[in-house]
């Protein structure tokens, strides 16, 4: 309701599904005012995004011994396709693991391709282990994923369960995590219901929201009302002053423990940024009171002056985390009191928190490493028990935090130089559906204009003016192939894959060794990249892409569906002289640049396309997130190595400039319909957001 008054919502109001037009939710798309420039400027203060549409899966493992439950759950996470999060370093639950969901290592013919170069990235995935409870032989973890990839995760969970049951009956394989198959471990997975009922979202007790609350403050809740709710609201607060905004809302209970009060006080009132002393993705658990009550309680519990300097080793005592616990997942939170009762209590001066006014929340510190040239972004992710979301959201909005819609969040990530799922995940079912819908809308808009005012399209030069799946599946070729994303979970693994693929020769014989259908070859892959042996050539029915960030060398901004082209190797020196000339030759270089940009590019040189693009306020240049073919990326790397060797042999006098033109891995970007060709520099980005 808060967003519906201030944003344009997704979906059609007259639709049978009630307007749930994006991933089953009616989400805030764009505000009623133009605020992209103001949104990026607000990141110097604080911005907030409601990510409560995030899907969560709760996975549990029960056994007689705790170590059996832990190791079996680790193996289960590895088999379902989690690139990380199943290692021993994550099982304590002190930190959140941001990783990716990888495809299974076999295809439709039920034969394991043990020599495949990489495993396809399906979507980003977050793994959060629930801290163990002393005296209980049960382990649990929470899997957080985008709602567009829920079906992929459900299939992965079913596959992992079937694999474990088959191995339990007849152990035949060597596991990445040692197992005791003679001991039975019960593993169950269920999806958490994150969407509250309308009555709970409104903060009332009755299903009929028109009924007023009882006048007696001490009256118990009606029998027909839901006293407890499952699920959480997820709020993401980013910005330089995100901690100060949270300090005006999060008030600890009076008898808070020393670790809680010390950490929260230093986060809120500390002079240094939390990233200077708080490890990234650290999980914190607090018992806070209703923010609608007086803030005097906060001043009573924040009198600790001890300075913390936390490290990864100081986050836990043996295998128990020091600053979080499992009580957030175990405690049954009651619904908040209506605002009318809170107002009556405040009018009487009765602001002392009661039992129903206290709840447990979870907060995760987040540090975002942005692309070169952009300052890092940090903030916090709040997990609020369902039913309390409206109370904390209204309190945060009153602090002056800028609220983001879907379009604004996409713009923020573009300024940071990071891809965003599913907008930039070419080949995914959600991206294909959105691309086809956008193609129909663009074509209808073009046909609605009078013929004399339409942009004249040349099919030989602009084969995909409106976008569509053919832009990614064909790439100027006659045969369509399936677009897949190459995993880029770390820089080291990506470099190892590039070196391995560069050694493949087209004339070399292909080994025909095949292993029976098993998921155990998954342990041969690290970060989705095959380790050890020489990989096979890429499958002929797939078109692998690498997610990259392209930055304009000079002028121009890149729109969606703009195509990327590989310049000729012998033309690179002319482009370099025109883009970055000496001061005495600037006039001649400008004329040369105009001539180069006016030259047409052929469809045969197409190597990728732009999925998200605009003019970035962070750097003052045109920026875009694009998908570049893997072969083209390897060719750019080869060219850059040659240019670096030539550059090292030249004298370095006069080469260092304050604002150098980015010239590494040069590509040409052509608009989807009309316009000159622009030069841009390419940088690889991680597939973890």
ZAMARGU-4260 file (C-alpha; in steps of 0.2 Angstrom, whole numbers, plus 5000, padded with zeros to 4 digits):
<rodrens>
0) 5000/5000/5000 | 5014/5012/5004 | 5022/5009/4986 | 5005/5010/4977 | 5003/5028/4982
5) 5020/5034/4976 | 5025/5022/4962 | 5019/5015/4946 | 5015/4997/4950 | 5018/4982/4938
10) 5004/4972/4931 | 4987/4977/4925 | 4974/4981/4938 | 4960/4972/4928 | 4970/4956/4926
15) 4963/4940/4933 | 4978/4938/4944 | 4975/4954/4953 | 4989/4964/4944 | 5003/4952/4949
20) 5013/4956/4933 | 5031/4953/4938 | 5036/4936/4945 | 5019/4934/4953 | 5020/4951/4963
25) 5014/4968/4960 | 5030/4978/4963 | 5035/4996/4962 | 5042/5000/4945 | 5045/5019/4943
30) 5041/5034/4954 | 5028/5047/4949 | 5043/5059/4947 | 5059/5059/4937 | 5072/5054/4950
35) 5086/5044/4943 | 5099/5059/4945 | 5092/5062/4963 | 5093/5043/4967 | 5111/5042/4963
40) 5115/5057/4973 | 5105/5050/4987 | 5117/5036/4989 | 5129/5048/4998 | 5115/5048/5011
45) 5105/5032/5011 | 5093/5023/4999 | 5081/5008/5003 | 5074/4994/4993 | 5060/4982/4998
50) 5066/4965/4993 | 5052/4955/5002 | 5048/4946/4986 | 5064/4936/4988 | 5060/4917/4989
55) 5067/4907/5004 | 5069/4888/5006 | 5072/4881/5023 | 5083/4865/5022 | 5085/4854/5038
60) 5095/4838/5042 | 5091/4827/5057 | 5103/4814/5064 | 5108/4806/5080 | 5125/4814/5079
65) 5128/4833/5075 | 5143/4829/5064 | 5132/4817/5053 | 5119/4830/5050 | 5132/4844/5046
70) 5142/4833/5033 | 5126/4827/5025 | 5119/4844/5023 | 5136/4850/5016 | 5135/4836/5003
75) 5117/4840/4999 | 5121/4859/4995 | 5135/4854/4984 | 5125/4842/4974 | 5110/4854/4971
80) 5123/4865/4963 | 5128/4878/4975 | 5145/4884/4970 | 5150/4889/4988 | 5142/4889/5005
85) 5144/4870/5008 | 5162/4872/5014 | 5167/4870/5032 | 5171/4889/5034 | 5152/4893/5031
90) 5144/4880/5043 | 5145/4891/5059 | 5132/4903/5052 | 5142/4919/5056 | 5142/4925/5038
95) 5131/4925/5023 | 5138/4916/5008 | 5134/4925/4991 | 5137/4912/4977 | 5128/4906/4962
100) 5117/4891/4957 | 5126/4880/4944 | 5119/4868/4932 | 5121/4849/4934 | 5136/4842/4925
105) 5126/4831/4913 | 5113/4834/4899 | 5097/4827/4892 | 5105/4811/4886 | 5109/4806/4904
110) 5127/4805/4901 | 5140/4815/4912 | 5151/4826/4902 | 5165/4824/4914 | 5177/4835/4903
115) 5165/4850/4900 | 5174/4866/4902 | 5162/4874/4914 | 5145/4873/4922 | 5131/4885/4916
120) 5127/4898/4929 | 5108/4898/4932 | 5105/4912/4944 | 5113/4920/4960 | 5111/4911/4976
125) 5113/4915/4994 | 5116/4902/5007 | 5114/4906/5026 | 5118/4892/5039 | 5107/4893/5054
130) 5118/4892/5070 | 5118/4876/5079 | 5108/4874/5095 | 5118/4866/5110 | 5111/4849/5114
135) 5102/4847/5097 | 5108/4835/5083 | 5099/4846/5070 | 5107/4857/5057 | 5098/4869/5045
140) 5101/4882/5032 | 5091/4895/5022 | 5093/4897/5003 | 5088/4914/4997 | 5085/4916/4978
145) 5076/4927/4966 | 5058/4922/4963 | 5061/4921/4944 | 5073/4906/4948 | 5062/4897/4960
150) 5058/4883/4948 | 5076/4880/4944 | 5080/4878/4963 | 5065/4866/4966 | 5072/4855/4952
155) 5089/4856/4959 | 5083/4851/4977 | 5073/4836/4970 | 5088/4830/4960 | 5100/4832/4975
160) 5087/4822/4986 | 5086/4808/4973 | 5104/4807/4972 | 5107/4806/4991 | 5093/4792/4993
165) 5101/4782/4979 | 5118/4783/4987 | 5111/4779/5004 | 5105/4762/4997 | 5121/4758/4988
170) 5137/4769/4991 | 5148/4769/4976 | 5156/4786/4975 | 5170/4796/4983 | 5162/4812/4990
175) 5169/4829/4992 | 5163/4829/5010 | 5167/4812/5019 | 5151/4803/5024 | 5145/4789/5035
180) 5132/4781/5024 | 5127/4768/5038 | 5120/4782/5048 | 5103/4788/5043 | 5100/4807/5040
185) 5083/4814/5037 | 5084/4829/5025 | 5069/4840/5021 | 5067/4855/5011 | 5052/4867/5011
190) 5048/4884/5004 | 5045/4898/5016 | 5029/4907/5014 | 5035/4925/5013 | 5020/4934/5007
195) 5008/4939/5021 | 4989/4940/5021 | 4982/4957/5018 | 4977/4959/5036 | 4994/4955/5042
200) 5002/4967/5030 | 4991/4981/5036 | 4996/4977/5054 | 4979/4972/5061 | 4973/4957/5070
205) 4957/4953/5061 | 4955/4947/5043 | 4942/4960/5041 | 4953/4976/5041 | 4938/4987/5044
210) 4935/4981/5062 | 4943/4993/5075 | 4954/4986/5089 | 4947/4984/5106 | 4948/4999/5118
215) 4955/4988/5132 | 4974/4989/5130 | 4977/4973/5140 | 4964/4963/5130 | 4970/4946/5122
220) 4969/4943/5104 | 4953/4936/5096 | 4953/4917/5094 | 4950/4919/5075 | 4966/4930/5073
225) 4983/4923/5068 | 4994/4925/5083 | 5010/4920/5074 | 5016/4922/5056 | 5030/4913/5047
230) 5042/4922/5035 | 5051/4938/5034 | 5052/4955/5026 | 5068/4959/5018 | 5074/4977/5017
235) 5090/4983/5009 | 5097/4999/5015 | 5113/5006/5006 | 5122/5022/5007 | 5136/5031/5016
240) 5124/5035/5030 | 5114/5019/5030 | 5120/5015/5048 | 5114/5032/5055 | 5097/5029/5047
245) 5095/5012/5055 | 5101/5020/5072 | 5085/5030/5072 | 5074/5015/5070 | 5083/5000/5079
250) 5081/5002/5098 | 5088/4988/5109 | 5078/4981/5123 | 5083/4986/5140 | 5092/4970/5146
255) 5102/4968/5130 | 5118/4958/5131 | 5135/4966/5129 | 5139/4960/5112 | 5123/4966/5105
260) 5124/4983/5113 | 5143/4985/5109 | 5141/4981/5090 | 5125/4990/5087 | 5132/5006/5096
265) 5148/5006/5086 | 5138/5003/5069 | 5126/5018/5073 | 5137/5030/5082 | 5155/5025/5075
270) 5165/5038/5066 | 5172/5025/5054 | 5163/5015/5041 | 5157/4998/5046 | 5168/4990/5032
275) 5183/4996/5041 | 5180/4985/5056 | 5165/4974/5052 | 5168/4959/5040 | 5158/4958/5024
280) 5141/4948/5025 | 5143/4947/5044 | 5126/4941/5052 | 5120/4950/5067 | 5105/4946/5078
285) 5097/4959/5089 | 5082/4960/5101 | 5074/4977/5097 | 5058/4985/5103 | 5044/4993/5093
290) 5051/5009/5084 | 5034/5018/5087 | 5038/5019/5105 | 5050/5032/5113 | 5068/5032/5108
295) 5074/5035/5126 | 5077/5017/5128 | 5090/5018/5114 | 5100/5031/5124 | 5099/5020/5140
300) 5107/5004/5131 | 5120/5012/5121 | 5133/5018/5133 | 5147/5007/5128 | 5163/5015/5123
305) 5173/5000/5119 | 5179/5000/5101 | 5178/4983/5091 | 5190/4978/5077 | 5182/4961/5071
310) 5190/4949/5060 | 5184/4932/5053 | 5193/4923/5067 | 5184/4933/5081 | 5166/4930/5074
315) 5164/4913/5083 | 5169/4903/5098 | 5174/4886/5091 | 5159/4883/5080 | 5146/4894/5088
320) 5145/4912/5082 | 5147/4926/5094 | 5136/4939/5087 | 5121/4929/5081 | 5111/4914/5086
325) 5097/4903/5080 | 5083/4912/5090 | 5078/4922/5075 | 5072/4906/5066 | 5065/4898/5082
330) 5056/4912/5090 | 5037/4913/5087 | 5034/4932/5085 | 5017/4939/5089 | 5009/4952/5078
335) 5012/4970/5082 | 5000/4981/5092 | 4988/4992/5081 | 4994/5010/5079 | 4979/5016/5089
340) 4984/5007/5104 | 5002/5013/5103 | 4995/5031/5102 | 4985/5029/5117 | 5000/5022/5127
345) 5011/5037/5121 | 4997/5049/5126 | 4997/5041/5144 | 5016/5041/5144 | 5017/5022/5145
350) 5031/5020/5133 | 5040/5006/5143 | 5041/4991/5131 | 5031/4975/5135 | 5034/4957/5130
355) 5023/4960/5114 | 5033/4975/5109 | 5050/4966/5108 | 5055/4955/5093 | 5071/4948/5086
360) 5078/4954/5069 | 5093/4949/5059 | 5104/4961/5050 | 5118/4957/5038 | 5132/4969/5034
365) 5134/4971/5015 | 5150/4978/5006 | 5148/4979/4987 | 5164/4980/4977 | 5160/4991/4962
370) 5169/4992/4945 | 5185/5003/4944 | 5181/5021/4944 | 5166/5020/4956 | 5167/5021/4975
375) 5162/5006/4985 | 5144/5004/4991 | 5140/4997/5008 | 5124/4995/5018 | 5114/4982/5028
380) 5100/4970/5024 | 5087/4968/5037 | 5076/4953/5040 | 5060/4958/5049 | 5048/4945/5055
385) 5032/4945/5044 | 5019/4956/5051 | 5031/4969/5057 | 5037/4974/5040 | 5025/4989/5039
390) 5030/4996/5056 | 5049/4996/5052 | 5046/5001/5034 | 5036/5017/5039 | 5049/5021/5052
395) 5063/5020/5040 | 5054/5030/5027 | 5052/5044/5039 | 5071/5046/5042 | 5073/5053/5025
400) 5079/5038/5016 | 5076/5037/4997 | 5065/5022/4992 | 5070/5013/4976 | 5058/5005/4963
405) 5063/4991/4951 | 5069/5004/4938 | 5079/5014/4950 | 5088/4999/4958 | 5093/4993/4940
410) 5100/5011/4937 | 5110/5010/4954 | 5118/4993/4949 | 5122/5000/4932 | 5131/5015/4940
415) 5140/5003/4951 | 5145/4992/4935 | 5136/4976/4941 | 5124/4965/4932 | 5107/4962/4940
420) 5097/4946/4939 | 5086/4942/4928 | 5088/4958/4917 | 5106/4953/4912 | 5105/4934/4913
425) 5103/4931/4894 | 5096/4913/4891 | 5086/4912/4907 | 5068/4909/4905 | 5063/4925/4914
430) 5075/4935/4903 | 5068/4927/4887 | 5050/4930/4893 | 5054/4949/4897 | 5064/4951/4880
435) 5049/4944/4870 | 5037/4956/4878 | 5048/4971/4876 | 5051/4966/4857 | 5032/4966/4855
440) 5030/4983/4864 | 5044/4991/4854 | 5037/4985/4837 | 5020/4990/4841 | 5026/5008/4846
445) 5036/5009/4829 | 5021/5003/4819 | 5010/5016/4828 | 5020/5030/4821 | 5016/5037/4803
450) 5026/5029/4790 | 5034/5046/4786 | 5040/5048/4804 | 5047/5030/4807 | 5065/5026/4808
455) 5069/5017/4791 | 5077/5000/4795 | 5089/4991/4785 | 5087/4972/4788 | 5105/4969/4782
460) 5113/4981/4794 | 5100/4981/4808 | 5093/4963/4809 | 5087/4964/4827 | 5080/4982/4829
465) 5067/4978/4842 | 5078/4965/4852 | 5070/4948/4855 | 5078/4931/4859 | 5085/4930/4841
470) 5097/4944/4846 | 5105/4932/4858 | 5102/4915/4850 | 5107/4919/4832 | 5119/4934/4834
475) 5119/4937/4815 | 5120/4918/4811 | 5107/4907/4802 | 5106/4894/4816 | 5100/4898/4833
480) 5109/4891/4848 | 5105/4891/4866 | 5113/4906/4876 | 5122/4901/4892 | 5131/4911/4905
485) 5149/4907/4909 | 5153/4907/4928 | 5163/4921/4934 | 5164/4918/4953 | 5181/4924/4955
490) 5195/4932/4945 | 5207/4917/4947 | 5195/4904/4941 | 5190/4915/4926 | 5208/4917/4921
495) 5211/4898/4923 | 5196/4895/4911 | 5203/4907/4898 | 5220/4899/4898 | 5212/4882/4896
500) 5201/4886/4882 | 5215/4895/4873 | 5224/4879/4872 | 5211/4870/4863 | 5214/4867/4845
505) 5200/4864/4833 | 5210/4849/4824 | 5214/4840/4840 | 5205/4824/4843 | 5191/4824/4856
510) 5191/4811/4870 | 5176/4800/4870 | 5177/4795/4888 | 5159/4796/4896 | 5155/4792/4914
515) 5138/4785/4919 | 5124/4797/4924 | 5130/4803/4941 | 5131/4820/4950 | 5147/4816/4958
520) 5158/4823/4945 | 5152/4840/4952 | 5167/4839/4964 | 5179/4841/4949 | 5173/4859/4947
525) 5179/4874/4957 | 5169/4890/4955 | 5160/4881/4940 | 5177/4878/4931 | 5184/4861/4927
530) 5200/4857/4937 | 5214/4846/4931 | 5212/4839/4914 | 5211/4848/4897 | 5193/4852/4893
535) 5183/4847/4878 | 5178/4860/4865 | 5162/4869/4869 | 5145/4860/4865 | 5139/4865/4847
540) 5121/4868/4852 | 5126/4881/4865 | 5132/4899/4863 | 5142/4904/4879 | 5142/4922/4884
545) 5152/4932/4897 | 5144/4946/4907 | 5155/4962/4904 | 5154/4980/4908 | 5157/4992/4893
550) 5163/5009/4896 | 5162/5023/4882 | 5179/5029/4877 | 5173/5046/4872 | 5156/5051/4868
555) 5139/5042/4867 | 5128/5032/4879 | 5122/5014/4875 | 5104/5008/4875 | 5097/4991/4876
560) 5099/4979/4861 | 5114/4989/4855 | 5126/4976/4846 | 5144/4974/4850 | 5156/4971/4835
565) 5174/4966/4835 | 5186/4979/4826 | 5199/4972/4814 | 5216/4970/4822 | 5224/4981/4809
570) 5212/4995/4813 | 5216/4996/4832 | 5231/5008/4830 | 5220/5020/4820 | 5206/5020/4834
575) 5219/5022/4848 | 5227/5037/4839 | 5209/5045/4836 | 5203/5042/4854 | 5219/5047/4864
580) 5229/5058/4853 | 5243/5070/4859 | 5238/5088/4863 | 5246/5095/4847 | 5235/5083/4836
585) 5218/5084/4844 | 5210/5093/4829 | 5216/5080/4817 | 5211/5066/4828 | 5194/5073/4830
590) 5191/5072/4811 | 5199/5055/4810 | 5187/5049/4824 | 5172/5056/4814 | 5177/5046/4799
595) 5180/5030/4809 | 5163/5031/4818 | 5154/5034/4801 | 5161/5018/4793 | 5148/5004/4793
600) 5151/4988/4803 | 5145/4971/4796 | 5133/4959/4804 | 5146/4945/4803 | 5157/4954/4816
605) 5143/4954/4829 | 5150/4947/4845 | 5137/4952/4858 | 5123/4964/4863 | 5119/4976/4877
610) 5106/4971/4890 | 5106/4986/4901 | 5113/5003/4896 | 5112/5022/4900 | 5123/5037/4904
615) 5131/5034/4921 | 5132/5048/4933 | 5145/5039/4944 | 5159/5042/4931 | 5151/5054/4918
620) 5153/5041/4904 | 5141/5030/4895 | 5140/5013/4903 | 5131/4996/4899 | 5130/4978/4905
625) 5132/4967/4890 | 5134/4949/4886 | 5149/4945/4875 | 5152/4929/4866 | 5166/4918/4875
630) 5176/4917/4858 | 5176/4936/4856 | 5181/4938/4874 | 5196/4926/4872 | 5201/4935/4856
635) 5200/4952/4866 | 5212/4945/4879 | 5224/4939/4866 | 5224/4956/4858 | 5227/4965/4874
640) 5242/4954/4878 | 5250/4958/4862 | 5246/4977/4864 | 5253/4976/4882 | 5269/4969/4876
645) 5271/4982/4863 | 5267/4996/4875 | 5280/4989/4887 | 5294/4992/4874 | 5289/5010/4871
650) 5296/5025/4881 | 5285/5030/4896 | 5288/5048/4895 | 5271/5058/4893 | 5260/5043/4894
655) 5253/5046/4912 | 5238/5056/4912 | 5225/5061/4926 | 5210/5056/4916 | 5216/5043/4904
660) 5204/5036/4890 | 5200/5018/4893 | 5207/5008/4878 | 5208/4990/4885 | 5199/4977/4875
665) 5192/4989/4862 | 5175/4985/4854 | 5163/4994/4843 | 5145/4997/4849 | 5131/5000/4836
670) 5114/5006/4841 | 5099/4995/4838 | 5091/5006/4825 | 5101/5021/4820 | 5116/5031/4825
675) 5135/5031/4824 | 5146/5018/4830 | 5155/5021/4846 | 5171/5014/4853 | 5170/5006/4871
680) 5181/4997/4883 | 5176/4980/4890 | 5179/4973/4908 | 5173/4957/4915 | 5161/4957/4929
685) 5157/4944/4942 | 5140/4934/4942 | 5136/4935/4960 | 5124/4949/4962
</rodrens>
